[in-house]
Amino acid sequence: MNNVRSPFVRRHICTAIAVVLMGPLAAHAYPGDGDEAATSAQGQAQTTQSTDAKTSTSPDKKPVELGTVMVSANKRSERLQDVPMAVSVMSDTQLERQHAVNFADYATQIPGMNFISSGEGQTQLVLRGITSGSGQPNATVGTYIDDSPYGSSTVYSAGSVLTPDIDPSDLQRIEVLRGPQGTLYGSNTLGGLVKFVSTPPDATQASGRLSADASSVDGGGNGFGVRAMGNVPLIKDQLALRVNAYSRTDPGYIDNVNTGDKEVNEVKVDGGRAQLLWTPNAMWNVRLSALAQNLNSDGIGNGGVDVDPNTLRPIYGDDKQWRAAGTGLFKLKYRLYDLSINGDFGWAKLVSTTSYGTLRLNENVDATQAYGPLLNPAFGIDNGGYSIAQRIALNKTTQELRLQSPTDQAWEWRVGVFYTQEKTTDTQDVMSFDALTGTPIALPTLASLAIGPAKFTEWAGYGDLTWHATDKLSVQVGARYSSDDTTYKQTGDGALTGPSDFQTRSKDHPTTYLFSPSYKITPDTMTYLRIASGFRPGGPNVGVPPGLGAPLSFGPDKLTSYELGLKSLFLEHRMSVELAAFYIDWKQVQLTTSTGGFSFLGNGGKASSEGLEASWRYSPVAGLTLWANATYTKAELKADTPPGGLYGYKGDTLPYVPKWNGNLGVDYNFPLGEGWSGFVGGNYSYVGSRESDFNAVPSPRIHLPSYSNIGLQAGVNRANWTVTLYAKNLTNQRGITSTAALTLDPTASPYQASYQTPRTIGISASVDF
């Protein structure tokens, strides 16, 4: 877990080489919801003003209510105020005004959410402190795109860091469900779930949108972006097509002092989505969609800035790194195709969701500072460079079928079945070349590993029952049973790792449950208790040939969460308050250990996370909205980590989890006269100090200082035109989002540190038609 860029499977090569060479040092919801789930005013969700800037009234008039927020967190349309769990919403309006294009732009604005990132496309999401560090191989936060899961359920395709970071263009909102969601959403939702909700096609009228933006990063390059959306009714009130496309360049700001290349972490992102919605009658609707996104960079794979691990001071200067020529390639492709069919029989609703998703990664990461000092003398060469070339291919098929009762009856029920199968291949090779020119150097095979095909199959059945005992008291119970079957094949060879050729298999049968009573003190004030569990699948171990004495498989890790919450609206719906207290008991944590020069996963770790979350929102006058949230999290080990692996001790805080997070925001919409209106807003986020990863040797962990981020935006509207000026990280704070050792000795310099993007100033313009 010393390198956020290296998933567990890549660390097998690194650990094997290190042990050989160094000994002990190496170590509006879419129709798939079955309900219409839009906000009372399009785009006005929890995080935006209830009166749109284009139509806002004079601020001296009577204050307006906060907009009603409808969400699909429970896989049915509900008012956010009535959902008995902690849910946050980022609306399309807020995302657009802040020009939030990836997780780094908005994750810290959500209570209980943090992230560990070494660059775009390489981000681990953390909710309520549930993480074992940057190197954990599998995600603890699930990701859904509409009603379809996306991303890996296993450890074989870097599922924790290859989190789908979808461009938010043409999204209606992003829902964040805090706390385990194992009963309704299944595996890999230990900490919670992020759900991207797209805007559905409209069969009543044609519409379109064009937008463009430009930005500049302090000390770096310039960025550009264009987006287009078109909605066309093909059959009035029955059939519609909605298509959106985008292309953007996110500017770089890191220079490579070895090659002289500038802004090597520039990233190009392009993609789009097409949706076809058919509503033949009031009983049925069918939605077919296809999503694609490509992320490309020639240098982002090499991470951040080289620093001294003891002082965290840059070695070569601010925003500079030393990397061998020809390394740093990072290409990531998302694809998702899904079909949703919904039927309303009156007595129940039927929802079928079928999806097929793929992920492709092609990466070449510099490892010269790790292997060069040892291999160059051994082979008698000068300026030898080394890199790890990795290619991952993931194909995942899912099918969910559920039947659920209407919500207006005393006994509300739901039953469902779920099936998924994913196949992964992962090849990793250690390459040798001239570090100054990139010219290949012919050496014996150093290390070559072929993982897969790894095949994961899961069948699950789930159900829940809600008893509305009175118009105030409701009690929900639910359970899910899963049957997981994983087969795994590995072949490998190389002077440093030795040959391997084996195949293993494992099976698990995890069960999750939910118990949640809720009580409405008034129609607008609710308190609830939520006891819920979650799990991550186990599976065959990577890189552990039979006969080494190491376990050939590892089991699921599981947790149970206890949450007490309160939601209330005050002052004629102009103020809202949400409070949540939680305690999470995490057992059999999947942690890395090693034997005989091989790293693998084992169970046995224990951890807990407890905390408080508070959110407040207020509209004192028409056009003005204020909000704030704060989170306290105490996440720590409850027992020493198992021997032979990472060094963590009872009471140690979990990696990258701050005790305090906070956010303040303001949004003001106002008229300018003669058809013009304007808006201004700002946001302040605070991330407290953290400890970095547990070490592979008994040495102190790196302490990461707190940081903040100030964002501002202002704009005008005229008819169907909008122009916005925005600033991110206004005070140019150098907040560290991850660290990683660059040598085989985790106590030696240099390390790399990844930072939040420096101050960015931009302008955007859009037209609706």
ROSE-876008 format. One record per residue (C-alpha): residue in one letter; x, y, z. Coordinates in steps of 0.25 Angstrom, whole numbers, plus 5000, padded with zeros to 4 digits. Layout:
<sites>
AXYZ ...
</sites>
This chain:
<sites>
M500050005000 N501250094998 N500850144984 V499550194980 R499850174965 S500150024967 P498949934970 F499149804978 V499449724965 R500549814960 R501149814974 H501349664973 I502449694963 C503049814971 T503049734984 A503649604978 I504749694972 A504949764985 V505049634993 V506049574983 L506949704983 M506849764996 G506349655006 P505449695018 L505349845013 A504349805002 A503249765008 H486050544950 A486250404950 Y486350324938 P485250224935 G486050114941 D485550154954 G484150124951 D483750264955 E483850404951 A484950464960 A485250604957 T485350724965 S484250824966 A484950924957 Q485850854947 G487350854952 Q486950904966 A487450804975 Q487950814989 T489250884986 T488650994977 Q487751114979 S486251084978 T486051204968 D486851194955 A487751314952 K487051334939 T485651354945 S486051404959 T485151504966 S485551634973 P486251604986 D485351694993 K484151604991 K483651495000 P484751385002 V484451254994 E484451114999 L485651024997 G485450944985 T484850804987 V485850694984 M485450564979 V486550454979 S486550304974 A487550254985 N486550144990 K486350104975 R484950174975 S484650324974 E484550394988 R484650524994 L486050545000 Q485450585013 D484750455014 V485950355011 P486350295024 M487850305021 A488950405019 V488950445004 S489550564998 V489250624984 M490050714974 S489150764964 D489450804949 T489450944952 Q490450944963 L491350854955 E491250944943 R491451074950 Q492751024958 H493250964945 A493350834953 V493850734943 N494450624952 F494450564966 A495550664971 D494650774968 Y493450734977 A493750614986 T494150704998 Q492850774997 I492150655001 P492050615016 G492850495020 M493550485006 N494950495003 F495850444992 I497250384990 S497750424976 S499050434968 G498350494956 E497150484947 G496650344945 Q497450294957 T496550334969 Q496050254981 L494750304987 V494650295002 L493350305010 R493250305025 G494750275026 I494650135021 T495950105014 S497250025016 G498050125008 S498550164994 G498950024991 Q497649954994 P497249874982 N495749874982 A494749994984 T494050014997 V493050114990 G492150064979 T491850134966 Y490550134958 I490250204945 D488750224945 D488250084950 S489550004945 P490749974953 Y492050004947 G493449964951 S494149844956 S493649754967 T494949684969 V496449714972 Y496949674958 S496749804951 A497149924960 G495649944964 S495950044975 V496750144967 L496150124953 T494850194959 P493950234947 D494150384948 I493050424938 D492950564932 P491750624937 S491150684925 D489750654923 L489650594936 Q488350634944 R489050614958 I490050524966 E489550454978 V490450404989 L489950304998 R490750305011 G490850175019 P490850025014 Q489849995003 G490049845003 T488649795003 L488049874991 Y489349904983 G490249784987 S491749774988 N492749884989 T491849984996 L492549975010 G492650125011 G491450165002 L491150184987 V491250294977 K490150294966 F490250374953 V488750414949 S488650454934 T487650544928 P486550454921 P486150484907 D484850574905 A483850524895 T483050654896 Q483950754890 A485250774883 S486450844890 G487950864889 R489050924896 L490450974892 S491551014902 A493051044901 D494051084912 A495551124914 S496451124926 S497851144931 V498551084942 D499551164950 G500951124946 G500451024936 G499651024923 N498351054917 G497050974916 F495950964906 G494650894905 V493350884896 R492050814899 A490850794891 M489450724894 G488250704885 N486850644888 V485950604877 P484550544879 L484450434868 I482950404871 K482250514879 D482050474894 Q482550334891 L483950324885 A485150414887 L486650424885 R487650494893 V489150504890 N490250584896 A491750594893 Y492850664899 S494350684897 R495250754907 T496750784911 D497050794925 P498350874926 G499650814932 Y500650884942 I501750784945 D503050784937 N504050674935 V505450724939 N506050594932 T505450614918 G505150764919 D503650734915 K502650834921 E501250814927 V501450664925 N500150634933 E499250704923 V498050614920 K497050604909 V495650554911 D494550524901 G493350444900 G491850454900 R490550374902 A489350344894 Q487950304900 L486750254893 L485450254901 W484150184897 T482850204904 P481850124896 N480750144907 A480550184922 M480950044926 W482250014919 N483550094916 V484850044910 R486150124911 L487450084903 S488750164905 A490150154901 L491250234908 A492750254904 Q493850334911 N495350334907 L496450394916 N497850404910 S499150464915 D500650444912 G501150474926 I500050464936 G500350314939 N501650364946 G500950434957 G501350554964 V502450644969 D503750584975 V503850614990 D504750585002 P503850495011 N504350555023 T504050705020 L503150685008 R503950795001 P504050784986 I505450734982 Y505550794968 G504650914971 D503150934971 D502350844961 K503550774956 Q503850624955 W505050534950 R504550424941 A505150344930 A504850374915 G503750314909 T502950274922 G501650324928 L500650284917 F499250264923 K498050234914 L496750194920 K495450164913 Y494050144919 R492950074911 L491550044917 Y490349994909 D489049974917 L487549944914 S486449974924 I485049924923 N483949964933 G482549924935 D481449974944 F480349864947 G479649954957 W479849854968 A481449854966 K482449904957 L483449824949 V484849874946 S485849804938 T487249864936 T488349794927 S489749854925 Y491049824918 G492249904922 T493649904918 L494949964923 R496249974916 L497550024922 N498950044916 E499950104925 N501450114925 V502050154939 D503450194942 A504150104952 T505650154949 Q505850214963 A505450084969 Y506249984960 G507250064953 P508250074965 L508249924967 L508049874953 N509049964945 P510249924953 A509849774952 F509749784936 G510949884935 I510149994928 D510050144929 N508750224929 G507850094929 G506350124931 Y505250034935 S503750044935 I502549954938 A501649944926 Q500249894929 R499049864921 I497649834927 A496449784920 L495149774928 N493749724922 K492549724931 T491149674929 T490049704939 Q488549674940 E487549714951 L486149684952 R485249734963 L483749744966 Q483349854976 S481949894982 P481350034981 T481850124992 D480450164997 Q480150035005 A480349995019 W481249875015 E482249925005 W483149814999 R484149784989 V484849664983 G485949644973 V487049564967 F488449604962 Y489449544953 T490849584949 Q492049524942 E493349594940 K494549554932 T495949624934 T497249604928 D498449684933 T499849674927 Q501049744934 D502449754928 V503749814934 M504349894922 S505849934920 F506350054912 D507250174912 A506650274923 L507150394915 T506650364901 G505650244903 T506350154893 P506150014897 I507249934904 A507349784901 L507349714915 P506849574919 T505449564923 L505349634936 A503849614940 S502649574932 L501349544938 A500049504931 I498849504941 G497549444935 P496649414931 A496049444944 K494649414944 F493649454955 T492249414955 E491149454965 W489749414967 A488949494978 G487549504983 Y487049614992 G485749674998 D485249775007 L483949805015 T483449935020 W482349935030 H481650075031 A481050055045 T480550195045 D480650315037 K481850345046 L482550215049 S483150125038 V484050005040 Q484949945029 V485649815029 G486449755017 A487449645014 R488249595002 Y488949465000 S490049454990 S490849334984 D492149374978 D493049284969 T494449324964 T495449254956 Y496849314954 K497949274945 Q499349334945 T500649314936 G501949384938 D503449384936 G504649464938 A506049474944 L505449544956 T504149474959 G504449334954 P503449254946 S501949234950 D500749154944 F499549124952 Q498049134953 T497249144966 R495749154970 S494949204982 K493549224986 D492849304996 H491449325001 P491349465008 T490049515014 T489649655017 Y488449715025 L487749845028 F486849895039 S486350035039 P485250095047 S484850235045 Y483850335051 K483350465046 I483150555058 T482550655048 P482250645033 D483650715031 T484450655043 M484850515043 T485850435051 Y486350295048 L487250185052 R487950105041 I488749975044 A489349925031 S490449835026 G491349825014 F492449735008 R493549724998 P493749594991 G494849504994 G495649424983 P496849344979 N498149414982 V499049484972 G500449434971 V500449314981 P500849184974 P500349064981 G501449004991 L501949144997 G501149125010 A500249245007 P498749245006 L498349224991 S497049304994 F496549415003 G495149435009 P494149555008 D494349665018 K493049715025 L492549825033 T491349865041 S490950015042 Y490050075053 E489450215049 L488550305056 G488050425048 L487150545048 K486550625036 S485750745038 L485150865030 F484851005037 L484451145034 E483351105024 H484351015017 R485451125015 M486351045025 S486850905025 V487650835035 E488250685034 L488950615045 A489550475046 A490450405056 F491050265052 Y491950155057 I492450055047 D493149925052 W494049865040 K494549725042 Q495449625034 V495949745026 Q496749705014 L498149745016 T499449725008 T500549625014 S501649555007 T502449425008 G503549365000 G503649484991 F502249494988 S501149594992 F499749544994 L498449585001 G498049525015 N496949555025 G497049585040 G497049735041 K496049805050 A495649945049 S494550045053 S494050175049 E493150265057 G492750415054 L491750525053 E491250595040 A490450725040 S489850795028 W489050925028 R488451005017 Y487651135017 S486951235008 P486851365016 V486351445004 A485851414990 G487051384981 L488051354992 T488451214998 L489451195008 W489951055012 A490950985021 N491450845026 A492450785035 T492950645038 Y493650585049 T494250445047 K495050365056 A495550245047 E496550145054 L497150005055 K496549925066 A497649825065 D499049815060 T499149775046 P499549625043 P501049595044 G501849595031 G501149705024 L500849855026 Y501249915040 G500049965046 Y499649965061 K498449975069 G497950115071 D498650165058 T497750255049 L497350195036 P498150255024 Y497750385018 V496550405027 P496450545033 K495750565046 W495150685041 N494550725028 G493650855025 N492950935014 L492351065013 G491551125001 V490751234996 D489951254983 Y489251384980 N488351404967 F487851544964 P487151624953 L487951724945 G486851784937 E486351784922 G486451634921 W487751614928 S488051544941 G489251504948 F489851404959 V491051404968 G491451294977 G492651234985 N493051114992 Y494151085003 S494550945006 Y495450895017 V496150765018 G496850735032 S498250675034 R498450525031 E499450415032 S499950345019 D499950195017 F500450085026 N501850055023 A502449915019 V503549945029 P503449985044 S503650135042 P502850265044 R501750295034 I501750425026 H500850535033 L500050615022 P499650755027 S498250815025 Y497850895013 S496650975008 N496051014994 I495351134991 G494451144978 L493751264972 Q492851284961 A492051394955 G491151404942 V490051464934 N488851414927 R488251484915 A487051404908 N487651264905 W489151304907 T489951294919 V491351334922 T492151294934 L493451334940 Y494051244951 A495251214959 K495751084966 N496751084978 L496751234978 T497851244989 N498751144981 Q498851044993 R499750924991 G498850814997 I499450674996 T498450574992 S499450454992 T500850414994 A501650294989 A503150234990 L503950234977 T505050144982 L504950004987 D505350055001 P504050115007 T504850195016 A505750265006 S505650384997 P505050424988 Y503550414989 Q502550464980 A501450554985 S500150584977 Y499550714979 Q498150784977 T498150864964 P498751004966 R497951124964 T497151114952 I496351234945 G495351204934 I494151254926 S493051174920 A491851214910 S490651134907 V489451154898 D488151074900 F487151054888 
</sites>
